[in-house]
């Protein structure tokens, strides 16, 4: 099968959709499929205006334009995209989209107009904006025209099902992970504070400042010196978080910045518990990576973390910041419970291994082909 993967964002930009689309391309290719990527993101050397770069063996069409702040937007891309899709002999298109994805939506209009079987995966939580999408009607129209809709988690799929209307199926195509790459030997646990870790974009939606505040409350509940917190990542809220740490003299908080995947794995292995404070987390790939290393995850109910965290078995699912603080304080006093959940995670690898997820993606492509034929 020849697959066109279409996404506003792609490498060298770093983020959930970018990395997942890249990894999906590689694993589809490894399974024997032919894959090409179309994106509005410039290449590592600034390539744009249709230049084709090759990233890890996958051709990437850089349909990017010169935009302020290098935004991955190009309203002039559709004619050239149409020409390349027609000439490329593709069997199916797979669109990756978020709440605001103008390039991906232009791509969908093109693929639907060509009659090219199209799968569309939503990497976002639509609940808060569903009324706007419902009013615009384009999601329901695409579904009625045969686009195979999916979301990265069951909780993200629920509002999408309401948007596409009755009688139309919405699948769940989770983010994938290379389980073998993330499994590692746990570091020897020495007596000391509960070592908390998180990895996120330091932006308001991910709630890094709120996380620092609730961990400070947990430390107050459990006692001085009971916890430490490492916040990995970069973003616009870094100064805000640094000011909070400085003003409250939280010397047990460190912010190392963005690190490589290999270093991330090692930092997880040297930690005790992963924290996922975001309310609008459609999946939580960083939390899944930590869970694969073995860490118990404390996440929010109503988020995608519930796809791979079973409350009380391999982590905890809470409904508020105060409950998260209380859960942290309790685990700080119960190292045996942390060790039990960690042992369960190590003994039971997650189901979202790429071998399984790539097969689910192909099933979505076959569904898209069937919808167009119907």
Helices and strands as residue ranges (DSSP letters): E 2-7, H 16-30, E 34-39, E 51-55, E 58-62, G 68-70, H 78-88, E 92-97, H 102-114, E 118-122, H 130-136, H 138-144, E 148-151, H 154-164, E 170-172, H 179-182, E 194-199, G 204-206, H 208-222, E 227-232, H 238-247, E 253-257, H 261-269, E 273-276, H 285-293, E 296-300, G 304-307, E 315-318, H 321-332, H 335-347, H 354-373
